[in-house]
């Protein structure tokens, strides 16, 4: 009877260890993603400023069309959102390529 109880207790301890490792991995992943989002948001500011400047300086007809499309919202906001999306998309593509390269090495 006590050996069965000891085995159950050992199995529970093993499962608890797996759960703690999983939670630690999830915390690490969430922290990493938060830092990526924060860095993308900060890096997008100068990119959006440059994009807005170039559009306003050299593409007035495109700006007129974009202002109609944006319905009164500032062009900088659209440039900023587009910059964040571009940075994060680029990060996703690089991560996918890195995964594919690492998968090929393990074979």
Backbone torsions as a table, in degrees:
resi	resn	phi	psi	omega
1	UNK	NA	-47.2	-177.8
2	UNK	-72.2	-27.7	177.0
3	UNK	-68.9	-36.5	176.8
4	UNK	-66.1	-40.3	178.5
5	UNK	-66.0	-39.3	178.7
6	UNK	-65.8	-39.1	178.4
7	UNK	-65.5	-41.5	178.1
8	UNK	-63.1	-42.5	179.7
9	UNK	-64.3	-40.2	178.3
10	UNK	-65.5	-41.5	178.4
11	UNK	-64.2	-40.4	177.7
12	UNK	-64.8	-40.3	178.7
13	UNK	-64.4	-38.5	178.8
14	UNK	-65.4	-43.5	178.0
15	UNK	-65.1	-37.3	178.0
16	UNK	-63.7	-39.4	177.5
17	UNK	-63.3	-40.5	177.4
18	UNK	-64.6	-41.3	-179.9
19	UNK	-65.3	-40.8	177.9
20	UNK	-63.2	-39.3	177.9
21	UNK	-65.7	-40.8	178.8
22	UNK	-63.4	-45.1	179.1
23	UNK	-63.7	-38.1	177.1
24	UNK	-64.8	-40.0	178.5
25	UNK	-66.4	-39.4	178.7
26	UNK	-65.5	-43.2	177.4
27	UNK	-60.2	-43.4	179.8
28	UNK	-64.2	-42.7	179.0
29	UNK	-62.7	-44.9	-179.4
30	UNK	-64.3	-40.7	178.6
31	UNK	-64.4	-41.6	179.7
32	UNK	-64.7	-44.7	179.0
33	UNK	-64.5	-39.4	177.6
34	UNK	-60.3	-43.9	179.2
35	UNK	-65.4	-37.1	176.9
36	UNK	-64.2	-44.8	179.9
37	UNK	-64.0	-42.8	178.9
38	UNK	-63.0	-44.5	-180.0
39	UNK	-67.8	-35.9	176.9
40	UNK	-65.5	-40.4	179.5
41	UNK	-64.8	-37.9	179.1
42	UNK	-74.7	-40.0	-179.8
43	UNK	-70.0	-26.1	-178.1
44	UNK	-71.4	-23.4	-178.4
45	UNK	-60.8	-55.2	179.9
46	UNK	-66.5	-33.4	178.1
47	UNK	-63.9	-43.1	179.6
48	UNK	-66.5	-38.7	177.4
49	UNK	-62.7	-43.7	178.8
50	UNK	-65.1	-44.4	-179.9
51	UNK	-62.0	-43.4	179.2
52	UNK	-63.8	-43.5	179.2
53	UNK	-60.7	-47.5	-178.3
54	UNK	-63.3	-43.5	179.2
55	UNK	-63.1	-45.3	-178.6
56	UNK	-69.4	-31.8	-176.9
57	UNK	-80.5	-41.6	-169.3
58	UNK	-116.9	-7.4	-176.3
59	UNK	-137.0	64.9	-176.2
60	UNK	-65.0	-35.4	179.5
61	UNK	-67.2	-36.1	176.8
62	UNK	-69.0	-38.5	178.5
63	UNK	-62.5	-40.3	178.3
64	UNK	-61.2	-45.4	178.0
65	UNK	-64.2	-43.8	179.9
66	UNK	-63.6	-39.1	178.3
67	UNK	-63.2	-36.3	174.5
68	UNK	-65.6	-40.7	-179.9
69	UNK	-67.6	-38.7	-177.2
70	UNK	-80.1	-12.6	177.1
71	UNK	55.3	51.6	173.9
72	UNK	90.3	-6.9	177.2
73	UNK	-76.9	149.2	-178.2
74	UNK	-63.8	144.6	178.2
75	UNK	-63.4	-32.1	179.5
76	UNK	-61.1	-39.7	-179.5
77	UNK	-62.6	-43.8	178.0
78	UNK	-63.6	-41.5	178.2
79	UNK	-64.3	-38.7	-179.8
80	UNK	-65.0	-47.1	179.3
81	UNK	-62.9	-43.0	178.3
82	UNK	-63.2	-37.8	178.7
83	UNK	-66.0	-44.1	177.9
84	UNK	-61.3	-45.4	179.7
85	UNK	-61.9	-41.4	179.2
86	UNK	-65.2	-42.6	178.9
87	UNK	-64.1	-46.0	-177.6
88	UNK	-69.1	-37.0	176.7
89	UNK	-63.7	-42.9	178.1
90	UNK	-61.3	-41.5	177.3
91	UNK	-61.8	-40.2	179.4
92	UNK	-66.2	-41.1	179.1
93	UNK	-65.9	-44.0	178.1
94	UNK	-62.4	-41.4	177.2
95	UNK	-62.8	-39.9	178.4
96	UNK	-65.8	-42.2	178.0
97	UNK	-64.3	-42.3	178.5
98	UNK	-61.6	-40.3	178.0
99	UNK	-63.8	-42.8	179.7
100	UNK	-64.7	-40.4	179.8
101	UNK	-66.2	-43.9	179.4
102	UNK	-67.3	-32.0	177.6
103	UNK	-68.0	-40.3	179.5
104	UNK	-65.8	-35.2	-179.6
105	UNK	-68.5	-31.0	-175.9
106	UNK	-78.4	-13.9	-178.6
107	UNK	-82.2	NA	NA
